[in-house]
Amino acid sequence: MPPLAALWLALAPVPPVLPATLILFRDQAEPLLFKPMLSVDGVELGRLGQNRFIAVELSAGPHQLEARWPSVAGHKPATLTVSVTAGATS
């Protein structure tokens, strides 16, 4: 690579990579006594109680969400794929 081209690449501004914000909200939902464990792409975010939310910053693109309930709740795990846009809140 010519020296001038290398210098131009080194000094060229790099556009910032904006994260996307995903907000997960739980309204009054059955079963009332149990909190599901939420995870995004296999990373646990925490348990989500009634009328609570969890916000997480993600890279743009598709992500796999999962909600796992305690076994006594009688619910199977639920999965959902969502796609988020850089700089957006979903």
C-alpha positions as CSV (number, residue, x, y, z in Angstrom):
1,M,0.0,0.0,0.0
2,P,1.4,3.4,-0.9
3,P,2.4,5.5,2.1
4,L,-0.1,8.3,1.3
5,A,-3.0,5.8,1.1
6,A,-1.9,4.3,4.5
7,L,-1.8,7.7,6.0
8,W,-5.2,8.6,4.6
9,L,-6.7,5.3,6.0
10,A,-5.1,6.0,9.4
11,L,-6.5,9.5,9.6
12,A,-9.9,8.8,8.1
13,P,-12.7,9.3,10.6
14,V,-14.3,6.1,11.8
15,P,-18.1,6.4,12.2
16,P,-19.2,5.5,15.7
17,V,-20.9,2.2,16.1
18,L,-24.2,3.1,17.8
19,P,-25.7,0.4,20.0
20,A,-29.4,-0.5,19.9
21,T,-31.4,-0.4,23.1
22,L,-33.9,-3.2,23.7
23,I,-36.4,-2.8,26.5
24,L,-38.2,-5.8,27.8
25,F,-41.3,-5.0,29.9
26,R,-43.5,-7.4,31.8
27,D,-47.1,-6.3,32.4
28,Q,-49.4,-8.2,34.7
29,A,-48.9,-11.7,33.4
30,E,-49.6,-15.3,34.6
31,P,-48.2,-16.9,36.6
32,L,-48.1,-14.0,39.0
33,L,-45.9,-15.6,41.7
34,F,-43.0,-16.6,39.4
35,K,-40.4,-14.5,37.6
36,P,-38.9,-15.7,34.3
37,M,-35.1,-15.6,33.8
38,L,-34.5,-13.6,30.6
39,S,-31.5,-14.1,28.4
40,V,-30.2,-12.6,25.2
41,D,-27.9,-14.7,23.0
42,G,-27.4,-17.0,25.9
43,V,-26.3,-14.3,28.4
44,E,-28.6,-14.1,31.4
45,L,-30.0,-10.6,32.1
46,G,-31.9,-11.4,35.3
47,R,-35.4,-12.2,36.5
48,L,-38.3,-10.0,35.4
49,G,-41.1,-9.4,37.9
50,Q,-44.5,-7.9,37.4
51,N,-44.7,-4.4,36.1
52,R,-40.9,-4.3,35.7
53,F,-38.5,-3.8,32.8
54,I,-35.0,-4.7,31.8
55,A,-33.1,-2.5,29.3
56,V,-30.0,-3.8,27.4
57,E,-27.7,-2.3,24.8
58,L,-27.1,-4.6,21.9
59,S,-25.3,-4.5,18.6
60,A,-27.5,-4.0,15.5
61,G,-28.9,-7.2,13.9
62,P,-30.8,-10.3,15.0
63,H,-30.7,-11.6,18.6
64,Q,-32.2,-14.6,20.3
65,L,-34.3,-13.9,23.4
66,E,-35.3,-16.6,25.9
67,A,-37.5,-16.6,28.9
68,R,-37.1,-19.6,31.3
69,W,-39.6,-20.1,34.1
70,P,-38.9,-22.1,37.3
71,S,-40.0,-25.7,36.8
72,V,-42.8,-25.4,39.4
73,A,-44.4,-22.6,37.3
74,G,-45.5,-25.2,34.7
75,H,-44.3,-23.1,31.6
76,K,-41.9,-24.3,28.9
77,P,-39.1,-21.9,27.9
78,A,-40.1,-19.3,25.3
79,T,-37.7,-18.1,22.6
80,L,-38.0,-15.2,20.2
81,T,-35.7,-13.8,17.5
82,V,-35.7,-10.0,17.3
83,S,-33.8,-7.7,15.0
84,V,-32.7,-4.3,16.3
85,T,-31.4,-1.3,14.5
86,A,-28.3,0.7,15.4
87,G,-29.2,3.8,17.4
88,A,-32.8,2.8,17.9
89,T,-34.8,1.8,21.0
90,S,-37.1,-1.2,20.6
